[in-house]
Amino acid sequence: MKAQIKLGRILGVQIGLHYSWFIIALLITLSLANQFRLQNPAWTDGLRWGMALITALLFFASIVLHELSHAIVAKARGLPVRSITLFALGGVAEIEKEAVDAKTEFWMGIAGPITSFVIGVVCLVLAIALGFRPPEFPTEPLPSMLMWLGYINIVLAIFNMIPGFPLDGGRVLRAIVWWITGNARRATTIAARVGQVIAFMMIVYGVLQFFQGAGLNGLWICFIGWFLLNASRESYAQVAITEGLRGIRVADVMSRDYPTVDAYSNLQTFVEDHLVRTGRRCFVVTLNGRPEGIITPHELSGLQRARWPYTTVADVMRPLDQVTTVGPDTPLSDALEMMGQQDLNQLPVLANGNLAGLISRAHVLQLLKTRAELQA
């Protein structure tokens, strides 16, 4: 989930918004305004809308705290956290690596629900201290806001503890199964299957609710179930790939026989004799037989075709010292993460300052395909 709007950093973690966040923010504000109107008809329109907006923003702030708790545990366990993104269904912390043991997975998973539950309890205690007497609705603005924030954060904590991967409860389930069996892949499979069953149940329940007159509420439950179903499948695939690559180094998969092109060749010749003729997309640029950089079709994209005959490969190549590289002993999963983070299809492999080969996504996919065929 990529953020289109960046808000800043908290504890070194980038906070951002996905465009879909504005939809849910609007819906929550409208819902709160209507709820405050029904519960407190004496409020003026300005007060009602102002409190609805403030409450909605504080709710999303509590979601950021929920995700920050995941990030804090991850960073404490040595796992880098890139960002937190708010979107239509809440928030997501982008942790760059999977947990390496069941204990880390457990605390990462349960930290968010604990944080939301604590926020909810604190808000309800403050609301009661200010005059809220359940089950009656408070008539004053501040207790009304705190009451709603208290209930919704407790509901959020309970919902996230549903034992379906990739919800927090699913990660806790995965950690427990992982601890019992000692098998991370099996734990991931069980947690993902449970998550898919729960997602199907939510979809069916939402459909039944819709035809029984629930209207948009039923469709909303269906949408959440559909989202969880897809997220469960994608999360399982990602974790399965990481587990499948565990223990494999870049040197085991990289290509040592990489295609080359002379630095003094012009781009017209490069395109016709190398790109078009071979279909390969990455070439090592050599000068007097020594690797100097790499060139891909991307380097040609900003240059007019009419200039190709008068521009050399060396003019547009990316020098090796300006390219992200890996070493032969780099874990293959780390190299794949680098390519994903920087949207690269290949990485040069350097050994003692010399080019040892190239590693690409195609190499990783070929390895996974071969393993899948053998397992089948």
N, C-alpha and C positions, 0 to 999 in steps of 0.2 A: 504494500500500500504506500504509494508515493504521495508526499505532501506537495500541493501546488502553492500554498502560502506558508511561508516560514515566519514564526512569531518570535523566535529567539531561543536562547539556551537556558536550561535549568540543570544545575549540577553537571554541566558538560554535555547534556543531552539536548539535541535539536528538537524543538517543539514546532509542529506544523499542522496545517488544516488541509484536508482533502475537500474538493468542491462539494461533495455530497454532504458535508457537515452542515452547510447552510440550509439544506432542506430539512434535516432533522431539528436544527436549532429553531427554524421558523415554526415547525409543527409543535415542538414542545412549548414554545412561547405562546402560541395560539391556544394550546390545550390548557396551559396554566392560567391564562387570562380568563378563559371560560370557567375554569374551576373556581378561581377567586371570585368571579361574578356571582356564581351560584351560592358559594359559601358566605360571601360578604357583600350582599346587595347594596349596603350603605356606602361602599367605597366609591370614590369618583373614578371616572374612566382613566384619568391620568395616573392615579395611584395604582389602579388595577394593572394597567399595562406596564408601568414602571417596575412594580414588584415582580411581574411575570418575566420581564427581561432580565432583571437582576438575579432572580432565582434560577433561570435557565443558564446564565453564565456561570453561576456558582456550581451548578450541577456539573457542567463540563470541566470546571476547575477540579472538582472532586474526581472526575474520570482521569484527569492528568495525574493527580496524586496516586490513584490506583495503578496507573501504568508506571509511574516513577518508582513505586515500591518494587515492581518487577525489575526495573532497570538497576535500582540500588543493589538488590540481591545479586543480580547477574554480574555487575561490576565488582562486587565484593568477592565473587567466585572466579574472577579473572576472565569473564566473558564480555567482550566489547559491545556497547550499545550505541547504535548509530542515531536513532531518532524515535520520537513518539508522534504518531499521527492521529488526529481526531477525524472520524468519518461518520457516515450515516448510522452505523450500528455501535458507536462508542469510540474506543481508542485501541491502538495497537502499538506495542513497543517492538521496534525492529532490533532484535538481538542477533548479532552477526554469526554467532556460533551456537550449536546445540550443547546442552549440558553433557558433561562427560561422565557423570555418575548420578545415581538415583537420588542422593541427598540433595544435590544442587537442583535437580529437576523439581523435587518436592517443595523446597523453600521458595523457588522461583514461582511455582504455580500458586501456592497458598498465600503468598505475600499480598497479592492484589485483593482477594476477598476479605482478608483480615483488615486491610486498610479501609476498604469501603464499609465494613461492618463497624469499625471504630468511629469513622466519620459519622455514620448514621446514628449510633448511640449518643455521641457527643451532641449532635444537633437536637435530638429528642430531649436529652437532659436539659439543654439550654432552653428549649421551647417550654418545657414544664416549669423551669425556674422563672420564666417570664409570664406564666399564667395559663399555659395550655393544660387542659384537663380532659384526657381521653375518656370517652370516645367523641366528645363534643369538639367542633372545629373552633380554633381560636379566631377572635374577631380583630385582633391587632395585626398589623403588617408583619413585624419581625417574627413573632411566634408562628404565624402562618407559613412564612418562608422556611423557618427552621423545621417545622413539622414535616413539610413536604420533602425537604432535603434529607431529613432523618429517615423517613419511610423509603424513599426511592433508593438511597444508598444501601439500606439493609436488603431491599429486594434485589439490587444489583449484586450484592455479595452472594445471596442465595442462588440467583440465576447462574452466576459464574461458577458455582460449585457443582453444577450439573456434571456428572462424570462422563462427559463426551468431549473427546479431543477435537479441536484444539482449545476448547474452553479451559479455564484455570482448573476446574474440577477434573477435566480429562487429563491434564498434565499431572495432577496429584495422583489420579488412578494409575497413569503410566509409571510414575515414580514408585508407587507401592508394588505394582506387578514386577517392575524392574528389580526392586530390592528383594522380592521373594524368589524370583526365578533366576536372577543374575543375567538375564538375556534382554538387552535393550530393544532389539528388533521385535522380539515376541511381545514385549510390553507395548511397543508402539502399535503393533497390529491389533492387539486386544482393545486398547484405548480408542483407536480409530474406528474399529468395528462398532463399539458401543456408541461412539459419537454419531455414526451413520444411522444406527437404529433410532437413537433419540431424535435426530433430524427428520427421519421419515415419519416418526410419530407426531412431531410438531406439524409437519405438512398435512398429514391426514386430519389431525385435530383442527387445524386452521380451516381446512376445506369444510369439515362438518359444521364448524361454528359459522362459517359464511352462509351456508345454506339454511342454518337455523336462525338467521337474522342478525348475526353479529356484524355484518357488513365489512367495513374497512379493518376492524380489529381482527377478524378472521383472516383476511388477506395479509395483514401485517405479520401474523403468526406464521403463515405459509412462507412469507418472504424470509423471515428469520430462519426457519427450518431449512429453506433452500440454500441460504447463505452458509449455514453451519455444515450442510452436507458437502458443499463444494470446498469449504475451508478445511474440512476433515480430510477429504481426499488429497487436496494439495499439500497439507501439512504432513500427511503420512508419506506421500511421495518424496517430499523434501528430506524428512528424517530418514526414510529408507535409503535414499541415495547417500546421505552422509554416513550412515552405518555401513553401507555396502562398500564405501571407499576407505573405511578405517584401516590403517596399517599399510596403505598403498602410497608410494612416493611418486613424485613427478617423474623421476628417472625410469620408473617401471613402465610408463606409458608414452613418454614424449617421443617425438620423431627426431632422430639424429640425422636423417637424410632430408634436409630441408632445401627447397628451391631457392636459387639465388639469381640476382640480376646485377649487372655492372652499374656502378654509380654514374658513369658517364653516358649511359644509354639515354636517349630521349624518350619522353613519355609515349609518343606515338609508337615507337618500336616496342616499348614495354607492353603496351596494351595489346598490340597485334600479335606479338611473338610469345607473350607469356600469359597475360590474363585471358584473352579470348581463346588461344590455342590449347591451354591446359585446363582452364576452369578453376585453377587454384586462386585463392584470394589473399594470401600472405606470402611475401617474398623477402628474403634477407638481402640487403644491399651490400655489395662488397666493393672495396677499393684496393686494387693490387692484391686481390685474393683474401683480404682481411675484412670480416664483417664490420660494418659501420652503422647500420640501422635497419629498419624494416619499412616496407611500403605495402599498402593495401588499397583497394578501390576508394576508401574513405579519403585518402590524401589527394585524390584527383577531383573530388566532388566540387571543390571551390574554385577550380581552374577552368577557364574557357577552353573548349576543344581546339580552337584555332591556335592556341599557344602550345599545344602538346609537342609539335615538332621542334620547338625552340626552347623547351624546358627539359633539363636533365632529371633523372631519378633522384640524384643527390639534392636537387633544389627543393624537393617536396617531401623527402623521406623523413621519418622520425628517428633521430639518432638514438643509439642504444642507451646512452646515459640519460635520455629523457623519456624512456619507456619503462613502464612497470615490468619488472622481471622477477623471476623466482629462481631458486636453486634446485639442483637435482634431488636434494633430500627434503624439499618442502613437501608436506603432506598433500596428496592430490585434492583432498576436500578443501584445503586452504586455497589452492590455486583456482579451484572452481568458484569459490566465494569471491576471490579477487576479480575474476572475469565477470561475475554477475554484478558486483558493486560498481565496477567501472565501465560496464557494458562493452566488454572486449570479447573477441572471439578466440584470441590466442595470446600467449605470453612467451617471450624469449626466455630460455633457460641458460643462466650464466653459471659457470664453474671456474673459480679462480680468475675471474675477470674475462674469461673467454666464453664465446657462444658455444654451448654444448648441444643445443637443439631447440625445438619449439614444442609447446604443449597447447592444444586447442580443445574447444568444447567437443569437436568431432571425435577426438581421441577418447574423451571421457564417455561419450555416448556409445562409441563402439565397444568399450570395455563393459559398460552396463548391459548392452544388447547381448554380448557374448555370454556374460554371466547368467542373464535371464534365460537364454536358450539352453544352457547347460542345466540349470535348475529345472526347466520344463521337461 
